[in-house]
């Protein structure tokens, strides 16, 4: 039987996000990105493959809008 390797990656809960961009600034792997899409501010995980699951973005978020979720490789 083959077991898949478990990896934690960041996920932004858009309803809670206040778009302060603290997470974008602290991420040293450039995983998160903030942009204006159709006139609305959005913060999203742009490169999930680069996420190491370190949790810096989770710790700095003032609205608790980022969580680490399981990704099976």
Chimera marker file (.cmm) of the C-alpha trace (Angstrom):
<marker_set name="trace">
<marker id="1" x="0.000" y="0.000" z="0.000" r="1" g="1" b="0" radius="0.5"/>
<marker id="2" x="1.265" y="3.446" z="-0.844" r="1" g="1" b="0" radius="0.5"/>
<marker id="3" x="0.945" y="6.302" z="1.629" r="1" g="1" b="0" radius="0.5"/>
<marker id="4" x="0.754" y="9.851" z="0.422" r="1" g="1" b="0" radius="0.5"/>
<marker id="5" x="2.934" y="12.473" z="2.031" r="1" g="1" b="0" radius="0.5"/>
<marker id="6" x="0.978" y="15.071" z="3.990" r="1" g="1" b="0" radius="0.5"/>
<marker id="7" x="1.858" y="18.734" z="3.602" r="1" g="1" b="0" radius="0.5"/>
<marker id="8" x="0.304" y="21.826" z="5.180" r="1" g="1" b="0" radius="0.5"/>
<marker id="9" x="-0.331" y="24.853" z="2.983" r="1" g="1" b="0" radius="0.5"/>
<marker id="10" x="-1.855" y="28.275" z="3.612" r="1" g="1" b="0" radius="0.5"/>
<marker id="11" x="-5.472" y="29.016" z="2.750" r="1" g="1" b="0" radius="0.5"/>
<marker id="12" x="-7.072" y="32.488" z="2.918" r="1" g="1" b="0" radius="0.5"/>
<marker id="13" x="-10.634" y="32.720" z="4.241" r="1" g="1" b="0" radius="0.5"/>
<marker id="14" x="-11.776" y="35.617" z="2.084" r="1" g="1" b="0" radius="0.5"/>
<marker id="15" x="-14.842" y="36.504" z="4.203" r="1" g="1" b="0" radius="0.5"/>
<marker id="16" x="-12.627" y="37.225" z="7.233" r="1" g="1" b="0" radius="0.5"/>
<marker id="17" x="-9.764" y="38.946" z="5.375" r="1" g="1" b="0" radius="0.5"/>
<marker id="18" x="-9.371" y="42.706" z="5.916" r="1" g="1" b="0" radius="0.5"/>
<marker id="19" x="-6.725" y="43.014" z="3.136" r="1" g="1" b="0" radius="0.5"/>
<marker id="20" x="-4.056" y="44.516" z="5.382" r="1" g="1" b="0" radius="0.5"/>
<marker id="21" x="-1.360" y="42.612" z="3.415" r="1" g="1" b="0" radius="0.5"/>
<marker id="22" x="0.582" y="41.644" z="6.542" r="1" g="1" b="0" radius="0.5"/>
<marker id="23" x="0.681" y="38.054" z="5.316" r="1" g="1" b="0" radius="0.5"/>
<marker id="24" x="1.976" y="39.088" z="1.898" r="1" g="1" b="0" radius="0.5"/>
<marker id="25" x="4.821" y="41.073" z="3.464" r="1" g="1" b="0" radius="0.5"/>
<marker id="26" x="5.895" y="38.369" z="5.938" r="1" g="1" b="0" radius="0.5"/>
<marker id="27" x="5.933" y="35.428" z="3.519" r="1" g="1" b="0" radius="0.5"/>
<marker id="28" x="9.523" y="34.865" z="2.462" r="1" g="1" b="0" radius="0.5"/>
<marker id="29" x="8.474" y="32.339" z="-0.207" r="1" g="1" b="0" radius="0.5"/>
<marker id="30" x="6.128" y="34.761" z="-2.036" r="1" g="1" b="0" radius="0.5"/>
<marker id="31" x="3.185" y="32.392" z="-1.715" r="1" g="1" b="0" radius="0.5"/>
<marker id="32" x="0.488" y="34.974" z="-0.992" r="1" g="1" b="0" radius="0.5"/>
<marker id="33" x="-0.571" y="37.820" z="-3.222" r="1" g="1" b="0" radius="0.5"/>
<marker id="34" x="-2.921" y="40.784" z="-2.889" r="1" g="1" b="0" radius="0.5"/>
<marker id="35" x="-4.578" y="42.327" z="-5.919" r="1" g="1" b="0" radius="0.5"/>
<marker id="36" x="-7.601" y="44.244" z="-7.112" r="1" g="1" b="0" radius="0.5"/>
<marker id="37" x="-9.879" y="42.047" z="-9.205" r="1" g="1" b="0" radius="0.5"/>
<marker id="38" x="-12.921" y="43.641" z="-10.826" r="1" g="1" b="0" radius="0.5"/>
<marker id="39" x="-12.737" y="46.551" z="-8.386" r="1" g="1" b="0" radius="0.5"/>
<marker id="40" x="-12.545" y="44.345" z="-5.294" r="1" g="1" b="0" radius="0.5"/>
<marker id="41" x="-9.498" y="43.750" z="-3.081" r="1" g="1" b="0" radius="0.5"/>
<marker id="42" x="-8.563" y="40.094" z="-2.803" r="1" g="1" b="0" radius="0.5"/>
<marker id="43" x="-5.785" y="38.238" z="-1.029" r="1" g="1" b="0" radius="0.5"/>
<marker id="44" x="-5.080" y="34.729" z="-2.238" r="1" g="1" b="0" radius="0.5"/>
<marker id="45" x="-2.563" y="31.900" z="-2.349" r="1" g="1" b="0" radius="0.5"/>
<marker id="46" x="-0.848" y="32.421" z="-5.682" r="1" g="1" b="0" radius="0.5"/>
<marker id="47" x="1.790" y="29.679" z="-5.506" r="1" g="1" b="0" radius="0.5"/>
<marker id="48" x="0.715" y="26.848" z="-3.200" r="1" g="1" b="0" radius="0.5"/>
<marker id="49" x="3.611" y="24.675" z="-4.388" r="1" g="1" b="0" radius="0.5"/>
<marker id="50" x="6.057" y="27.084" z="-2.717" r="1" g="1" b="0" radius="0.5"/>
<marker id="51" x="4.297" y="27.038" z="0.665" r="1" g="1" b="0" radius="0.5"/>
<marker id="52" x="6.333" y="25.331" z="3.386" r="1" g="1" b="0" radius="0.5"/>
<marker id="53" x="3.588" y="25.438" z="6.025" r="1" g="1" b="0" radius="0.5"/>
<marker id="54" x="5.723" y="27.531" z="8.391" r="1" g="1" b="0" radius="0.5"/>
<marker id="55" x="2.665" y="29.364" z="9.781" r="1" g="1" b="0" radius="0.5"/>
<marker id="56" x="4.136" y="32.895" z="9.803" r="1" g="1" b="0" radius="0.5"/>
<marker id="57" x="1.147" y="34.201" z="7.849" r="1" g="1" b="0" radius="0.5"/>
<marker id="58" x="-1.267" y="32.515" z="10.270" r="1" g="1" b="0" radius="0.5"/>
<marker id="59" x="0.474" y="34.044" z="13.277" r="1" g="1" b="0" radius="0.5"/>
<marker id="60" x="0.545" y="37.601" z="11.916" r="1" g="1" b="0" radius="0.5"/>
<marker id="61" x="-3.023" y="37.787" z="10.564" r="1" g="1" b="0" radius="0.5"/>
<marker id="62" x="-5.053" y="40.167" z="12.785" r="1" g="1" b="0" radius="0.5"/>
<marker id="63" x="-8.407" y="38.715" z="11.663" r="1" g="1" b="0" radius="0.5"/>
<marker id="64" x="-7.437" y="35.013" z="11.813" r="1" g="1" b="0" radius="0.5"/>
<marker id="65" x="-8.279" y="34.776" z="8.113" r="1" g="1" b="0" radius="0.5"/>
<marker id="66" x="-5.530" y="32.322" z="7.220" r="1" g="1" b="0" radius="0.5"/>
<marker id="67" x="-5.467" y="28.654" z="8.071" r="1" g="1" b="0" radius="0.5"/>
<marker id="68" x="-3.138" y="25.792" z="7.274" r="1" g="1" b="0" radius="0.5"/>
<marker id="69" x="-4.897" y="22.993" z="5.425" r="1" g="1" b="0" radius="0.5"/>
<marker id="70" x="-3.786" y="19.489" z="4.458" r="1" g="1" b="0" radius="0.5"/>
<marker id="71" x="-2.520" y="18.885" z="0.967" r="1" g="1" b="0" radius="0.5"/>
<marker id="72" x="-1.646" y="15.355" z="0.003" r="1" g="1" b="0" radius="0.5"/>
<marker id="73" x="1.198" y="15.063" z="-2.487" r="1" g="1" b="0" radius="0.5"/>
<link id1="1" id2="2" r="1" g="1" b="0" radius="0.2"/>
<link id1="2" id2="3" r="1" g="1" b="0" radius="0.2"/>
<link id1="3" id2="4" r="1" g="1" b="0" radius="0.2"/>
<link id1="4" id2="5" r="1" g="1" b="0" radius="0.2"/>
<link id1="5" id2="6" r="1" g="1" b="0" radius="0.2"/>
<link id1="6" id2="7" r="1" g="1" b="0" radius="0.2"/>
<link id1="7" id2="8" r="1" g="1" b="0" radius="0.2"/>
<link id1="8" id2="9" r="1" g="1" b="0" radius="0.2"/>
<link id1="9" id2="10" r="1" g="1" b="0" radius="0.2"/>
<link id1="10" id2="11" r="1" g="1" b="0" radius="0.2"/>
<link id1="11" id2="12" r="1" g="1" b="0" radius="0.2"/>
<link id1="12" id2="13" r="1" g="1" b="0" radius="0.2"/>
<link id1="13" id2="14" r="1" g="1" b="0" radius="0.2"/>
<link id1="14" id2="15" r="1" g="1" b="0" radius="0.2"/>
<link id1="15" id2="16" r="1" g="1" b="0" radius="0.2"/>
<link id1="16" id2="17" r="1" g="1" b="0" radius="0.2"/>
<link id1="17" id2="18" r="1" g="1" b="0" radius="0.2"/>
<link id1="18" id2="19" r="1" g="1" b="0" radius="0.2"/>
<link id1="19" id2="20" r="1" g="1" b="0" radius="0.2"/>
<link id1="20" id2="21" r="1" g="1" b="0" radius="0.2"/>
<link id1="21" id2="22" r="1" g="1" b="0" radius="0.2"/>
<link id1="22" id2="23" r="1" g="1" b="0" radius="0.2"/>
<link id1="23" id2="24" r="1" g="1" b="0" radius="0.2"/>
<link id1="24" id2="25" r="1" g="1" b="0" radius="0.2"/>
<link id1="25" id2="26" r="1" g="1" b="0" radius="0.2"/>
<link id1="26" id2="27" r="1" g="1" b="0" radius="0.2"/>
<link id1="27" id2="28" r="1" g="1" b="0" radius="0.2"/>
<link id1="28" id2="29" r="1" g="1" b="0" radius="0.2"/>
<link id1="29" id2="30" r="1" g="1" b="0" radius="0.2"/>
<link id1="30" id2="31" r="1" g="1" b="0" radius="0.2"/>
<link id1="31" id2="32" r="1" g="1" b="0" radius="0.2"/>
<link id1="32" id2="33" r="1" g="1" b="0" radius="0.2"/>
<link id1="33" id2="34" r="1" g="1" b="0" radius="0.2"/>
<link id1="34" id2="35" r="1" g="1" b="0" radius="0.2"/>
<link id1="35" id2="36" r="1" g="1" b="0" radius="0.2"/>
<link id1="36" id2="37" r="1" g="1" b="0" radius="0.2"/>
<link id1="37" id2="38" r="1" g="1" b="0" radius="0.2"/>
<link id1="38" id2="39" r="1" g="1" b="0" radius="0.2"/>
<link id1="39" id2="40" r="1" g="1" b="0" radius="0.2"/>
<link id1="40" id2="41" r="1" g="1" b="0" radius="0.2"/>
<link id1="41" id2="42" r="1" g="1" b="0" radius="0.2"/>
<link id1="42" id2="43" r="1" g="1" b="0" radius="0.2"/>
<link id1="43" id2="44" r="1" g="1" b="0" radius="0.2"/>
<link id1="44" id2="45" r="1" g="1" b="0" radius="0.2"/>
<link id1="45" id2="46" r="1" g="1" b="0" radius="0.2"/>
<link id1="46" id2="47" r="1" g="1" b="0" radius="0.2"/>
<link id1="47" id2="48" r="1" g="1" b="0" radius="0.2"/>
<link id1="48" id2="49" r="1" g="1" b="0" radius="0.2"/>
<link id1="49" id2="50" r="1" g="1" b="0" radius="0.2"/>
<link id1="50" id2="51" r="1" g="1" b="0" radius="0.2"/>
<link id1="51" id2="52" r="1" g="1" b="0" radius="0.2"/>
<link id1="52" id2="53" r="1" g="1" b="0" radius="0.2"/>
<link id1="53" id2="54" r="1" g="1" b="0" radius="0.2"/>
<link id1="54" id2="55" r="1" g="1" b="0" radius="0.2"/>
<link id1="55" id2="56" r="1" g="1" b="0" radius="0.2"/>
<link id1="56" id2="57" r="1" g="1" b="0" radius="0.2"/>
<link id1="57" id2="58" r="1" g="1" b="0" radius="0.2"/>
<link id1="58" id2="59" r="1" g="1" b="0" radius="0.2"/>
<link id1="59" id2="60" r="1" g="1" b="0" radius="0.2"/>
<link id1="60" id2="61" r="1" g="1" b="0" radius="0.2"/>
<link id1="61" id2="62" r="1" g="1" b="0" radius="0.2"/>
<link id1="62" id2="63" r="1" g="1" b="0" radius="0.2"/>
<link id1="63" id2="64" r="1" g="1" b="0" radius="0.2"/>
<link id1="64" id2="65" r="1" g="1" b="0" radius="0.2"/>
<link id1="65" id2="66" r="1" g="1" b="0" radius="0.2"/>
<link id1="66" id2="67" r="1" g="1" b="0" radius="0.2"/>
<link id1="67" id2="68" r="1" g="1" b="0" radius="0.2"/>
<link id1="68" id2="69" r="1" g="1" b="0" radius="0.2"/>
<link id1="69" id2="70" r="1" g="1" b="0" radius="0.2"/>
<link id1="70" id2="71" r="1" g="1" b="0" radius="0.2"/>
<link id1="71" id2="72" r="1" g="1" b="0" radius="0.2"/>
<link id1="72" id2="73" r="1" g="1" b="0" radius="0.2"/>
</marker_set>
